[in-house]
């Protein structure tokens, strides 16, 4: 995989582009991917002075590409729509197929650098019936994230290389890589998350639904600016602003925002 990584990443990028639903989306995906590659090439090797010693440009990059644009676009939104019955209406077979597809895709990308869980979800949804819609995306993403966490742990223990931000944190904090303990932690976290959704999910949605989205979004954006400064200084704020402009592009050209993962995939493929 290491010897052929450029071809693997190019194949993943090509798959993301050709699976766009429209020609406009495919062109937009190609443009978004190439633009993010250039952003990564010019920024990833920077080591700007910052208040935090453990800083870096990844925080302003990803906050700007994937976090802030969503907040900007939701400022004038109507918020969380009124929820209907909590009864699961998706057929059991579709749920199982979608979850398994997500788990397999998450396991595969757990070993691939620069390939995110969002990319794995796109791959998984290409393998399941289109009728699953938005509910299917939630199921697939859940399977992807869980499997990706497990197999990223395997990659960290077996290869010594972190594949996700959490794995980077584990390595940098010198956490003992005792696989049974780490896997047990994943299982406990999954169970706790499952219970919390059932117990607090409706209350949480009602609370968020009553919030003023403009104020909430502005507050979170302000925190992202502060985080960008803490991790990468003044340069980080500049990277954050440029990343926001690029992050706003995909929805406006009719493509998925996942193409912006080129910010990592491109430099990795190019060996920069």
C-alpha positions in Angstrom: 0.0 0.0 0.0 2.8 2.4 0.8 4.6 1.7 -2.4 1.4 2.4 -4.4 -0.2 5.0 -2.2 -0.4 7.7 -5.0 -2.4 5.4 -7.2 -4.7 4.3 -4.3 -5.4 7.9 -3.4 -5.9 8.9 -7.0 -8.4 6.1 -7.3 -10.3 7.2 -4.3 -10.4 10.8 -5.5 -11.6 9.6 -9.0 -14.3 7.5 -7.4 -15.6 10.5 -5.4 -15.8 12.6 -8.5 -17.4 10.1 -10.9 -20.1 9.2 -8.3 -21.4 12.8 -8.3 -25.0 12.7 -9.5 -24.6 15.4 -12.2 -22.1 16.7 -14.7 -22.0 20.0 -12.9 -21.3 18.2 -9.7 -18.5 16.2 -11.2 -16.9 19.3 -12.6 -17.4 21.1 -9.3 -15.9 18.1 -7.4 -12.8 18.2 -9.6 -12.3 21.9 -9.1 -12.9 21.6 -5.4 -10.4 18.8 -5.1 -7.7 20.5 -7.1 -8.2 23.8 -5.2 -7.9 21.9 -1.8 -4.8 20.1 -3.0 -3.1 23.5 -3.7 -4.2 24.7 -0.3 -2.6 21.7 1.3 0.6 21.9 -0.7 1.1 25.6 0.4 0.1 25.2 4.0 0.8 21.7 5.5 4.6 22.2 5.8 4.2 25.5 7.6 5.3 25.6 11.3 4.0 29.1 12.4 4.7 30.4 15.9 1.7 29.9 18.1 0.8 30.1 21.8 0.4 26.3 22.0 3.5 24.2 21.5 1.5 21.3 20.3 -0.1 23.4 17.6 -0.2 23.1 13.9 -2.1 24.2 10.8 -4.5 21.2 10.7 -6.8 22.9 13.2 -7.4 26.1 11.1 -7.5 24.0 7.9 -10.2 21.6 8.9 -12.1 24.1 11.0 -12.2 26.4 7.9 -12.9 23.7 5.3 -15.6 21.7 7.1 -16.8 23.4 10.2 -17.1 27.1 9.6 -18.9 26.9 6.2 -21.7 24.9 7.7 -22.1 27.5 10.4 -22.1 30.4 7.9 -24.7 28.6 5.8 -27.0 27.9 8.8 -27.0 31.5 10.2 -30.2 32.3 8.2 -31.7 28.8 8.5 -34.8 27.8 10.3 -33.0 25.5 12.7 -33.9 21.9 13.6 -37.1 20.9 11.9 -40.0 19.6 14.0 -39.4 15.9 14.7 -41.9 13.2 14.0 -42.4 9.9 15.7 -39.2 8.2 16.9 -40.4 4.9 15.4 -37.8 3.4 13.0 -39.4 3.2 9.6 -36.5 2.0 7.5 -36.8 -1.8 6.7 -34.6 -4.0 8.9 -32.9 -5.4 5.8 -31.9 -2.0 4.6 -30.5 -1.0 8.0 -28.4 -4.2 8.2 -27.1 -3.8 4.6 -26.3 -0.1 5.1 -24.6 -0.7 8.5 -22.5 -3.5 7.1 -21.5 -1.5 4.1 -20.4 1.3 6.3 -18.5 -1.0 8.6 -16.6 -2.5 5.7 -15.8 0.9 4.2 -14.7 2.2 7.6 -12.4 -0.8 8.1 -10.7 -0.3 4.7 -10.0 3.4 5.1 -8.8 2.8 8.7 -5.5 1.9 7.1 -5.4 4.6 4.4 -3.8 8.0 5.3 -5.7 11.1 4.2 -8.9 9.2 3.7 -11.6 10.3 6.1 -14.7 8.7 7.5 -16.8 11.0 5.2 -15.1 9.4 2.2 -15.8 6.0 3.5 -19.5 6.9 4.0 -19.7 7.9 0.3 -18.1 4.6 -0.7 -20.6 2.7 1.5 -23.6 4.5 0.2 -22.6 3.5 -3.3 -23.0 -0.1 -2.3 -26.5 0.2 -0.7 -30.0 0.9 -2.2 -30.6 4.5 -3.0 -34.0 4.4 -1.3 -32.3 4.6 2.1 -31.9 8.4 1.7 -30.9 10.5 4.6 -31.7 7.8 7.2 -29.3 5.5 5.3 -26.6 8.1 5.4 -26.9 8.2 9.2 -26.7 4.4 9.5 -23.8 4.2 7.1 -21.9 7.0 8.8 -22.4 5.3 12.2 -21.0 2.0 10.8 -18.1 3.9 9.2 -17.1 5.8 12.3 -17.2 2.8 14.6 -15.2 0.5 12.3 -12.8 3.3 11.4 -12.0 3.8 15.1 -11.4 0.1 15.6 -9.2 -0.4 12.5 -7.3 2.8 13.0 -6.3 1.4 16.4 -5.1 -1.8 14.6 -3.1 0.4 12.2 -1.6 2.4 15.1 -0.6 -0.7 17.0 0.6 -2.8 14.0 2.2 -0.1 11.9 3.0 2.6 14.4 1.3 5.2 12.2 -1.8 7.2 13.2 -4.6 7.4 10.6 -7.0 9.7 12.5 -6.7 12.8 14.7 -7.6 10.8 17.7 -4.8 8.3 17.0 -2.4 11.2 16.7 -3.5 12.4 20.1 -3.0 8.9 21.6 0.6 8.8 20.1 1.6 12.3 21.2 0.3 11.8 24.8 2.3 8.5 25.0 -0.8 6.5 25.8 0.1 2.8 26.3 -1.0 1.0 23.2 -2.6 -2.0 24.9 -5.0 -3.2 22.3 -7.5 -5.0 24.5 -7.9 -2.0 26.8 -8.3 0.4 23.9 -10.9 -1.9 22.2 -12.8 -2.1 25.5 -12.8 1.7 25.6 -14.3 1.8 22.1 -17.0 -0.7 23.2 -17.8 1.3 26.4 -18.0 4.6 24.4 -20.3 3.0 21.8 -22.7 1.7 24.5 -22.7 5.0 26.4 -23.4 6.9 23.2 -26.3 4.6 22.3 -27.9 5.0 25.7 -27.4 8.8 25.7 -29.1 9.1 22.3 -32.2 7.3 23.7 -32.3 9.1 27.0 -31.3 12.7 26.0 -31.8 12.8 22.2 -35.3 14.3 22.1 -34.5 16.8 24.9 -31.3 17.8 23.1 -33.1 18.5 19.8 -35.8 20.5 21.6 -33.1 22.6 23.4 -31.1 23.2 20.2 -34.3 23.9 18.3 -35.1 26.8 20.6 -31.7 28.4 20.2 -31.1 31.5 18.1 -29.0 30.0 15.3 -27.4 33.3 14.3 -26.1 33.9 17.8 -25.1 30.3 18.2 -23.3 30.1 14.9 -21.5 33.4 15.5 -20.4 32.2 19.0 -19.0 29.0 17.6 -17.2 30.8 14.7 -15.6 33.1 17.3 -14.3 30.0 19.2 -12.9 28.6 16.0 -11.0 31.8 15.3 -9.5 31.6 18.8 -8.6 28.0 18.3 -6.9 28.8 15.0 -4.8 31.5 16.7 -3.9 29.2 19.7 -2.8 26.4 17.4 -1.2 28.4 14.5 -0.9 32.0 15.5 -1.8 34.9 13.1 -0.9 32.6 10.2 -3.5 30.2 11.5 -6.2 32.9 11.3 -5.3 33.6 7.7 -5.4 29.9 6.8 -8.7 29.7 8.6 -10.2 32.5 6.5 -8.9 31.1 3.2 -10.2 27.7 4.1 -13.7 29.1 4.8 -13.8 30.6 1.3 -12.9 27.2 -0.2 -15.3 25.4 2.1 -18.2 27.5 0.9 -17.6 26.4 -2.7 -18.9 22.8 -3.0 -22.5 23.4 -2.2 -22.6 26.3 -4.6 -21.3 24.2 -7.5 -23.5 21.2 -6.7 -21.0 18.8 -5.3 -20.1 17.1 -2.0 -17.8 18.9 0.5 -15.9 15.7 1.0 -13.8 16.5 -2.1 -12.0 19.0 0.1 -10.1 16.1 1.7 -7.8 16.7 -1.2 -6.0 19.0 1.2 -4.5 15.9 2.7 -4.8 13.3 -0.1 -3.1 15.5 -2.7 0.1 16.3 -0.7 0.3 12.6 0.4 0.0 11.4 -3.2 2.5 13.9 -4.4 4.9 13.0 -1.6 5.2 16.6 -0.4 
